């Protein structure tokens, strides 16, 4: 496996994770899945990382699954249903599991087609921005398939059940302008400034006490499926922890004293 099929660079508290297999349109091959999960975990474990950006090299964000592999001898055609099931759990679904475990916020910068599992990958991120070259398609039904990577969980949470159903059931593509109107991306920016725009948003997140965005991200995720009482109890518990951090006190003092804060990460 090429060591640089997914790259990770960290600077100024921001991790940049790049899909780097342009010849295969950043398709989610077994090699790329393993590398992506490793880079995500590395970024999350780095104590100085406050936000991450996921982007792709080449004209496509991600082409999703490999069509040839679906019919190749020795692959799905020769596997039992249980073996196919296990291949998803131990393969591409590892990406969804890794994103669900992340505490660091992730911004997807989509500058090209995100196809099938590529759309789902973008939806696993907390924020998405796109250029005019971005497009999204939940193409599984076109191939007689369903979103086996977790897309049926992530896509409705990004754009709502009705629009997710339209994308998943029709397999119709969504261009960048429609993606903006639907909330699939939060901003449509010129392609040439896509990474700069993603970096600007990451810097806004990274400017806060390190614990706060990570805790807020987790609260958002956990509250989405929880009863109100459970969400309120979780918020109270997290707030109790936040109020006992030195950086929270420093944030308040800096605001009262009208000066720049100096966070120590504790």
C-alpha positions as CSV (number, residue, x, y, z in Angstrom):
1,X,0.0,0.0,0.0
2,X,1.3,3.4,-0.9
3,X,2.1,5.4,2.3
4,X,0.8,8.6,0.7
5,X,-2.6,7.4,-0.6
6,X,-4.1,9.5,2.2
7,X,-1.8,12.3,3.5
8,X,-1.9,14.1,6.8
9,X,-0.3,17.5,7.6
10,X,-0.7,19.4,10.8
11,X,-0.1,23.2,11.1
12,X,-1.4,25.8,13.5
13,X,-3.7,23.4,15.2
14,X,-5.4,22.4,11.9
15,X,-5.0,18.9,10.3
16,X,-5.3,18.6,6.6
17,X,-6.3,15.1,5.4
18,X,-6.0,14.6,1.7
19,X,-7.3,11.7,-0.4
20,X,-4.4,11.2,-2.8
21,X,-5.4,8.6,-5.4
22,X,-6.4,10.8,-8.3
23,X,-5.7,8.1,-10.9
24,X,-8.6,6.1,-9.4
25,X,-10.6,9.2,-8.7
26,X,-10.0,8.7,-5.0
27,X,-12.3,5.7,-5.0
28,X,-12.7,4.0,-1.6
29,X,-10.4,1.0,-2.2
30,X,-9.5,-1.2,0.7
31,X,-6.1,0.5,0.7
32,X,-7.6,3.9,0.9
33,X,-10.0,2.9,3.6
34,X,-7.2,1.6,5.8
35,X,-5.1,4.7,5.2
36,X,-8.0,7.1,5.8
37,X,-9.0,5.5,9.1
38,X,-5.4,5.7,10.2
39,X,-5.1,9.4,9.3
40,X,-8.3,10.2,11.0
41,X,-7.2,8.5,14.2
42,X,-3.8,10.2,14.1
43,X,-5.4,13.6,13.8
44,X,-7.9,12.9,16.6
45,X,-5.1,11.8,18.9
46,X,-2.9,14.8,18.3
47,X,-3.3,17.1,21.3
48,X,-2.7,20.2,19.3
49,X,-5.3,19.5,16.6
50,X,-8.4,21.6,17.0
51,X,-10.0,21.1,13.6
52,X,-9.5,19.0,10.5
53,X,-10.1,19.5,6.8
54,X,-10.8,16.6,4.5
55,X,-10.2,17.3,0.8
56,X,-9.0,15.5,-2.3
57,X,-6.3,15.7,-4.9
58,X,-7.4,15.5,-8.5
59,X,-10.6,16.4,-10.3
60,X,-12.9,14.1,-8.2
61,X,-13.6,14.2,-4.4
62,X,-14.3,10.5,-4.4
63,X,-15.8,8.1,-6.9
64,X,-16.9,5.8,-4.1
65,X,-16.8,2.0,-4.7
66,X,-15.0,0.1,-7.4
67,X,-17.4,-1.2,-10.0
68,X,-14.9,-3.7,-11.5
69,X,-14.4,-5.2,-8.0
70,X,-18.1,-5.9,-7.7
71,X,-18.0,-8.4,-10.5
72,X,-14.3,-9.6,-10.3
73,X,-13.6,-13.3,-9.8
74,X,-12.7,-14.0,-6.2
75,X,-14.7,-11.0,-5.0
76,X,-18.4,-10.6,-4.3
77,X,-19.6,-13.1,-7.0
78,X,-17.6,-15.9,-5.3
79,X,-18.5,-14.9,-1.7
80,X,-21.3,-16.1,0.5
81,X,-23.8,-13.5,1.8
82,X,-22.2,-13.8,5.3
83,X,-18.7,-13.2,3.7
84,X,-20.1,-10.1,1.9
85,X,-21.6,-8.8,5.1
86,X,-18.4,-9.2,7.0
87,X,-16.4,-7.5,4.1
88,X,-18.5,-4.4,4.6
89,X,-18.3,-4.4,8.4
90,X,-14.5,-4.9,8.3
91,X,-14.0,-2.7,5.2
92,X,-15.8,0.4,4.2
93,X,-18.0,0.7,7.3
94,X,-14.8,1.3,9.3
95,X,-14.8,4.8,7.9
96,X,-18.3,5.5,9.4
97,X,-17.2,4.0,12.7
98,X,-14.0,6.1,12.7
99,X,-15.9,9.3,12.0
100,X,-18.5,8.5,14.7
101,X,-15.7,8.2,17.2
102,X,-13.9,11.4,16.3
103,X,-14.0,14.3,18.8
104,X,-12.2,16.8,16.5
105,X,-14.5,18.7,14.1
106,X,-14.0,17.9,10.4
107,X,-14.7,20.2,7.4
108,X,-15.1,18.6,4.0
109,X,-13.9,20.7,1.1
110,X,-15.6,19.2,-2.0
111,X,-14.1,20.4,-5.3
112,X,-15.4,17.7,-7.6
113,X,-17.9,14.8,-8.0
114,X,-18.7,12.9,-4.8
115,X,-20.3,9.7,-6.0
116,X,-22.0,7.0,-4.0
117,X,-19.9,6.4,-1.0
118,X,-18.1,9.6,-1.8
119,X,-21.3,11.5,-1.0
120,X,-21.6,9.6,2.2
121,X,-18.0,10.3,3.1
122,X,-18.7,14.1,2.8
123,X,-21.8,13.7,4.9
124,X,-19.7,12.1,7.7
125,X,-18.0,15.4,8.2
126,X,-19.4,18.1,10.4
127,X,-19.3,20.9,7.9
128,X,-19.2,20.8,4.1
129,X,-18.3,23.5,1.6
130,X,-18.1,23.1,-2.1
131,X,-16.9,24.7,-5.3
132,X,-18.8,25.1,-8.5
133,X,-17.2,21.8,-9.6
134,X,-18.8,19.8,-6.7
135,X,-21.6,17.4,-7.3
136,X,-23.2,14.7,-5.2
137,X,-25.1,11.5,-6.1
138,X,-26.3,8.6,-4.1
139,X,-25.9,6.2,-7.0
140,X,-26.4,2.9,-5.3
141,X,-29.9,2.1,-6.8
142,X,-28.5,2.6,-10.2
143,X,-26.4,-0.5,-9.5
144,X,-29.1,-2.5,-7.8
145,X,-27.5,-1.7,-4.4
146,X,-28.3,0.2,-1.2
147,X,-26.0,2.5,0.8
148,X,-24.0,-0.1,2.5
149,X,-21.5,2.2,4.0
150,X,-23.8,4.1,6.4
151,X,-25.2,6.7,4.0
152,X,-28.8,5.9,5.0
153,X,-27.8,7.2,8.5
154,X,-25.6,10.2,7.5
155,X,-27.5,11.7,4.5
156,X,-30.8,12.3,6.2
157,X,-29.0,14.0,9.1
158,X,-27.4,16.3,6.6
159,X,-30.4,17.3,4.4
160,X,-33.5,15.8,6.1
161,X,-35.4,12.6,5.4
162,X,-37.4,13.7,2.4
163,X,-34.5,15.0,0.4
164,X,-32.3,12.1,1.4
165,X,-35.0,9.7,0.2
166,X,-35.2,11.6,-3.1
167,X,-31.4,11.2,-3.6
168,X,-31.2,7.6,-2.4
169,X,-34.4,6.3,-4.2
170,X,-33.9,8.1,-7.5
171,X,-30.1,8.1,-7.8
172,X,-30.3,11.6,-9.3
173,X,-27.3,13.8,-9.1
174,X,-27.3,17.1,-7.2
175,X,-25.1,20.0,-8.5
176,X,-23.4,22.5,-6.4
177,X,-26.1,25.1,-6.4
178,X,-28.8,22.6,-5.5
179,X,-26.5,21.2,-2.8
180,X,-26.3,24.7,-1.3
181,X,-30.0,25.2,-1.4
182,X,-30.6,21.9,0.3
183,X,-28.0,22.5,3.0
184,X,-25.8,19.6,1.8
185,X,-23.0,22.2,1.7
186,X,-23.1,25.4,3.8
187,X,-21.1,27.5,1.3
188,X,-20.5,27.6,-2.4
189,X,-17.1,29.2,-3.2
190,X,-14.9,29.6,-6.2
191,X,-12.9,26.5,-6.9
192,X,-9.6,28.3,-6.8
193,X,-10.2,29.4,-3.2
194,X,-11.9,26.2,-1.9
195,X,-9.1,25.2,0.5
196,X,-8.5,28.8,1.6
197,X,-12.2,29.0,2.5
198,X,-12.0,25.7,4.3
199,X,-8.9,26.9,6.2
200,X,-10.6,30.2,7.2
201,X,-13.5,28.2,8.8
202,X,-11.1,25.9,10.5
203,X,-9.2,28.8,11.9
204,X,-12.5,30.2,13.4
205,X,-13.0,26.8,15.1
206,X,-9.3,26.5,16.2
207,X,-9.4,30.0,17.8
208,X,-11.6,28.8,20.7
209,X,-10.5,26.9,23.8
210,X,-9.5,23.4,22.5
211,X,-11.9,21.4,24.5
212,X,-15.0,23.5,23.6
213,X,-15.4,22.6,19.9
214,X,-14.7,18.9,20.5
215,X,-17.3,18.8,23.3
216,X,-19.8,20.8,21.3
217,X,-19.4,18.5,18.3
218,X,-20.1,15.5,20.6
219,X,-23.1,17.1,22.1
220,X,-24.5,17.9,18.7
221,X,-24.1,14.3,17.6
222,X,-25.5,12.7,20.7
223,X,-28.4,15.1,21.0
224,X,-29.6,14.3,17.5
225,X,-31.1,11.0,18.5
226,X,-31.7,11.6,22.2
227,X,-34.9,12.5,24.0
228,X,-34.8,16.1,25.3
229,X,-34.3,15.0,28.9
230,X,-31.3,12.9,28.0
231,X,-29.8,15.7,25.9
232,X,-30.3,18.3,28.7
233,X,-28.6,15.9,31.2
234,X,-25.7,15.4,28.8
235,X,-25.4,19.1,28.2
236,X,-25.3,19.8,32.0
237,X,-22.6,17.2,32.6
238,X,-20.5,18.5,29.7
239,X,-21.0,22.1,31.0
240,X,-19.8,21.1,34.4
241,X,-16.6,19.7,32.9
242,X,-16.1,22.8,30.7
243,X,-16.5,25.2,33.6
244,X,-13.7,23.5,35.5
245,X,-11.1,24.0,32.7
246,X,-8.5,26.7,32.9
247,X,-9.0,27.6,29.3
248,X,-12.7,28.4,30.0
249,X,-11.7,30.8,32.8
250,X,-9.0,32.3,30.5
251,X,-11.7,32.9,27.8
252,X,-13.9,34.8,30.2
253,X,-11.1,36.9,31.6
254,X,-9.8,37.7,28.1
255,X,-13.2,38.9,27.0
256,X,-13.7,41.0,30.2
257,X,-10.2,42.5,29.9
258,X,-10.6,43.0,26.1
259,X,-7.5,41.2,25.2
260,X,-6.5,38.1,23.1
261,X,-6.8,34.9,25.1
262,X,-3.8,32.6,25.8
263,X,-5.0,29.1,25.9
264,X,-2.9,26.3,27.6
265,X,-5.0,23.3,26.5
266,X,-6.2,22.5,30.0
